[in-house]
């Protein structure tokens, strides 16, 4: 971990996690951990520049094809790369191909910036995730190996007890709440060598009584109707929630607080 680091620019690369879903703002746009991190960095560095190329639903091949070369050309001080998790959630997933594409992305991004940041993505508790956990952990092992080889920082969100708490996940059970994104921003902030603003971001939330059986079944039905069935429909038809969407912040421009 570096200390007392000053960075003048940040480029974020990835999918819905980096786009900021489900940290919804009043105007209907998403904020998310990358925006929160950029705001902190801009507050201490005049002229700080920020780009966020992330688009929801992107697979690692799409991230490599559409975002990696663009990010590398920006030559930012810090680049964050989070990708591959959408691939692991597909019924059919070639993990060898995913690892190869992630390696290609890291090999292009690492020389282009002062500090590359990779992540072990957070995982929500629940029976559905258990089916995909072995793939996720294979992906994270690859992240660790690539980081060691290329001098990247790894932010271990998967190992943070707080971020597995269902209360920090939106009703779609795929994206963090605003509080979850705040904790991720804090984790990356500290990993970049800055003084902590919240030393307990990884600490579990205080225990509360779990919802009753009826409330859980109502929540399950709402989740299936609003999120699971549409997700399955997109998979069956080869569509993605990110089809036709432009990058969130495509140019490396000064970040206005």
C-alpha positions as CSV (number, residue, x, y, z in Angstrom):
1,X,0.0,0.0,0.0
2,X,1.2,3.4,-0.9
3,X,1.1,6.3,1.5
4,X,0.6,10.1,1.1
5,X,-0.1,9.6,-2.6
6,X,-1.5,12.5,-4.7
7,X,-3.2,11.5,-8.0
8,X,-4.4,14.0,-10.5
9,X,-6.7,11.8,-12.6
10,X,-8.9,8.6,-12.4
11,X,-10.4,6.4,-15.1
12,X,-12.9,3.7,-14.0
13,X,-13.5,0.7,-16.3
14,X,-16.1,-2.0,-15.8
15,X,-19.8,-2.9,-15.7
16,X,-22.8,-2.0,-13.5
17,X,-20.8,-2.2,-10.3
18,X,-18.6,0.7,-11.4
19,X,-21.4,2.5,-13.2
20,X,-23.0,2.9,-9.8
21,X,-26.1,0.8,-9.8
22,X,-28.2,1.0,-7.5
23,X,-27.0,4.2,-5.8
24,X,-29.8,6.2,-7.3
25,X,-29.8,10.0,-7.2
26,X,-33.0,12.2,-7.2
27,X,-32.6,13.0,-10.9
28,X,-32.7,9.3,-11.8
29,X,-29.0,8.9,-12.5
30,X,-26.6,6.6,-10.6
31,X,-23.7,7.8,-8.5
32,X,-21.8,4.9,-7.1
33,X,-18.4,4.3,-5.4
34,X,-16.3,5.5,-8.4
35,X,-18.1,8.9,-8.4
36,X,-17.7,9.1,-4.6
37,X,-14.0,8.3,-4.9
38,X,-13.5,10.9,-7.6
39,X,-15.2,13.5,-5.5
40,X,-12.8,12.8,-2.6
41,X,-9.8,12.9,-4.8
42,X,-10.9,16.1,-6.5
43,X,-11.4,17.8,-3.1
44,X,-7.7,17.5,-2.4
45,X,-6.3,17.9,-5.9
46,X,-7.0,21.1,-7.9
47,X,-7.7,20.3,-11.6
48,X,-8.5,16.6,-10.9
49,X,-9.8,14.8,-13.9
50,X,-12.2,11.8,-14.0
51,X,-13.7,9.5,-16.6
52,X,-16.0,6.5,-16.0
53,X,-16.3,4.2,-19.0
54,X,-18.4,1.6,-17.2
55,X,-21.7,0.3,-18.7
56,X,-24.1,-2.0,-17.0
57,X,-24.3,-5.6,-18.2
58,X,-20.9,-5.7,-20.0
59,X,-19.1,-9.0,-20.2
60,X,-15.3,-9.1,-20.0
61,X,-14.9,-9.4,-23.8
62,X,-17.0,-6.2,-24.2
63,X,-15.0,-4.4,-21.6
64,X,-11.8,-5.3,-23.4
65,X,-13.2,-4.4,-26.8
66,X,-14.9,-1.1,-25.9
67,X,-13.2,0.3,-22.8
68,X,-9.6,-0.9,-22.2
69,X,-7.9,0.8,-25.2
70,X,-9.8,4.0,-24.6
71,X,-8.8,4.0,-20.9
72,X,-5.1,3.2,-21.7
73,X,-5.0,6.1,-24.2
74,X,-6.1,8.5,-21.4
75,X,-2.9,7.8,-19.4
76,X,-4.5,8.6,-16.1
77,X,-2.7,8.4,-12.8
78,X,-5.2,5.8,-11.5
79,X,-7.2,3.2,-13.4
80,X,-9.7,0.9,-11.7
81,X,-10.7,-2.3,-13.5
82,X,-13.5,-4.5,-12.3
83,X,-14.9,-7.1,-14.8
84,X,-15.6,-10.7,-15.4
85,X,-18.3,-11.2,-12.7
86,X,-21.1,-11.0,-15.2
87,X,-19.5,-13.8,-17.1
88,X,-19.4,-16.0,-14.0
89,X,-23.1,-15.6,-13.6
90,X,-24.0,-16.9,-17.0
91,X,-25.2,-20.5,-17.2
92,X,-22.3,-21.3,-19.6
93,X,-19.0,-19.7,-18.8
94,X,-15.5,-20.5,-20.2
95,X,-13.4,-19.5,-17.2
96,X,-10.2,-20.1,-19.2
97,X,-11.4,-17.5,-21.8
98,X,-12.4,-15.1,-19.0
99,X,-9.0,-15.3,-17.4
100,X,-7.3,-14.7,-20.7
101,X,-9.3,-11.6,-21.4
102,X,-8.7,-10.2,-17.9
103,X,-5.0,-10.8,-18.4
104,X,-5.2,-8.9,-21.7
105,X,-6.9,-6.0,-20.1
106,X,-4.4,-5.8,-17.2
107,X,-1.4,-6.0,-19.6
108,X,-2.7,-3.0,-21.5
109,X,-3.8,-0.9,-18.6
110,X,-1.0,-1.4,-16.1
111,X,1.7,0.3,-18.2
112,X,-0.6,3.2,-19.1
113,X,-1.1,4.5,-15.5
114,X,0.7,5.1,-12.3
115,X,-1.5,2.8,-10.3
116,X,-3.9,0.1,-11.5
117,X,-6.5,-1.0,-9.0
118,X,-8.2,-4.4,-9.2
119,X,-10.9,-5.8,-7.0
120,X,-12.2,-9.0,-5.5
121,X,-15.9,-8.0,-5.9
122,X,-18.3,-8.2,-3.0
123,X,-20.6,-11.2,-2.7
124,X,-24.1,-11.2,-1.2
125,X,-25.2,-14.0,1.2
126,X,-27.8,-16.2,-0.3
127,X,-28.5,-19.6,-1.9
128,X,-28.4,-18.4,-5.5
129,X,-24.8,-17.1,-5.1
130,X,-23.6,-20.4,-3.8
131,X,-24.1,-21.9,-7.3
132,X,-21.6,-19.5,-8.8
133,X,-19.2,-19.1,-5.9
134,X,-16.5,-21.5,-7.3
135,X,-16.3,-19.5,-10.5
136,X,-16.2,-16.2,-8.6
137,X,-13.3,-17.5,-6.5
138,X,-11.5,-18.7,-9.6
139,X,-11.8,-15.2,-11.0
140,X,-10.5,-13.6,-7.8
141,X,-7.5,-16.0,-7.8
142,X,-6.7,-14.7,-11.3
143,X,-7.1,-11.1,-10.0
144,X,-4.6,-11.8,-7.2
145,X,-2.1,-13.4,-9.6
146,X,-2.3,-10.6,-12.2
147,X,-1.9,-7.9,-9.5
148,X,1.2,-9.5,-8.1
149,X,2.7,-9.8,-11.6
150,X,1.9,-6.2,-12.7
151,X,2.1,-4.2,-9.4
152,X,-1.6,-3.6,-9.1
153,X,-3.5,-3.0,-5.9
154,X,-6.2,-5.5,-5.0
155,X,-9.1,-4.2,-2.9
156,X,-10.6,-7.3,-1.2
157,X,-14.3,-6.5,-1.0
158,X,-15.2,-10.2,-1.2
159,X,-13.5,-10.8,2.1
160,X,-15.2,-7.8,3.9
161,X,-17.9,-9.2,6.3
162,X,-20.0,-6.0,6.0
163,X,-20.4,-6.2,2.2
164,X,-22.0,-9.7,2.3
165,X,-24.9,-8.4,4.5
166,X,-28.1,-8.5,2.5
167,X,-29.1,-5.1,4.0
168,X,-26.3,-3.5,1.9
169,X,-27.8,-4.9,-1.3
170,X,-30.7,-3.5,-3.4
171,X,-33.9,-5.4,-4.0
172,X,-32.5,-6.8,-7.3
173,X,-29.9,-8.7,-5.1
174,X,-27.2,-7.8,-7.7
175,X,-26.2,-4.3,-6.8
176,X,-25.1,-2.5,-3.7
177,X,-27.2,0.2,-1.9
178,X,-25.9,3.8,-1.4
179,X,-24.3,2.7,1.9
180,X,-22.6,-0.2,0.2
181,X,-21.1,2.0,-2.5
182,X,-19.9,4.4,0.2
183,X,-18.1,1.6,1.9
184,X,-16.5,0.5,-1.4
185,X,-15.3,4.1,-2.0
186,X,-13.8,4.1,1.4
187,X,-12.0,0.8,0.8
188,X,-10.4,2.1,-2.5
189,X,-9.6,5.4,-0.9
190,X,-7.6,3.7,1.9
191,X,-6.0,1.2,-0.6
192,X,-4.6,4.2,-2.5
193,X,-2.8,5.3,0.6
194,X,-5.1,8.0,1.9
195,X,-6.0,8.6,5.6
196,X,-9.1,6.7,6.5
197,X,-12.4,8.6,6.9
198,X,-14.1,5.5,8.1
199,X,-11.9,2.9,9.8
200,X,-14.9,0.5,10.2
201,X,-16.1,0.2,6.6
202,X,-15.5,-3.5,6.6
203,X,-17.1,-4.1,10.0
204,X,-20.6,-5.8,9.9
205,X,-23.6,-3.7,10.6
206,X,-25.3,-4.1,14.0
207,X,-27.5,-7.1,14.1
208,X,-31.3,-6.7,13.7
209,X,-34.2,-9.0,13.9
210,X,-34.6,-10.7,10.5
211,X,-37.8,-10.2,8.6
212,X,-40.5,-12.8,9.2
213,X,-41.4,-15.7,6.9
214,X,-44.3,-13.8,5.2
215,X,-42.1,-10.7,4.5
216,X,-39.4,-12.8,3.1
217,X,-41.8,-14.6,0.7
218,X,-43.2,-11.2,-0.4
219,X,-39.7,-10.0,-1.1
220,X,-38.9,-13.1,-3.0
221,X,-42.0,-12.7,-5.2
222,X,-41.2,-9.1,-5.9
223,X,-37.6,-9.9,-6.7
224,X,-38.6,-12.7,-9.1
225,X,-41.2,-10.5,-10.9
226,X,-39.2,-7.3,-11.1
227,X,-35.7,-8.6,-11.6
228,X,-35.1,-12.3,-11.9
229,X,-37.6,-13.0,-14.8
230,X,-36.5,-10.0,-16.8
231,X,-32.8,-11.0,-16.3
232,X,-33.6,-14.6,-17.5
233,X,-35.5,-13.1,-20.5
234,X,-32.5,-11.1,-21.5
235,X,-30.3,-14.1,-21.3
236,X,-32.6,-16.2,-23.4
237,X,-32.8,-13.5,-26.1
238,X,-29.1,-12.5,-26.1
239,X,-29.9,-9.0,-24.9
240,X,-28.1,-7.0,-22.2
241,X,-29.3,-4.2,-19.9
242,X,-26.4,-2.1,-21.3
243,X,-27.2,-2.5,-25.0
244,X,-27.1,0.9,-26.7
245,X,-26.0,2.8,-23.5
246,X,-23.0,5.1,-23.8
247,X,-20.3,5.2,-21.1
248,X,-21.2,7.0,-18.0
249,X,-18.5,9.7,-18.3
250,X,-16.6,9.0,-21.6
251,X,-14.0,11.8,-21.5
252,X,-11.3,12.6,-19.0
253,X,-12.4,16.0,-17.8
254,X,-12.1,18.1,-14.7
255,X,-14.4,16.8,-12.0
256,X,-16.6,19.6,-10.6
257,X,-17.6,19.2,-6.9
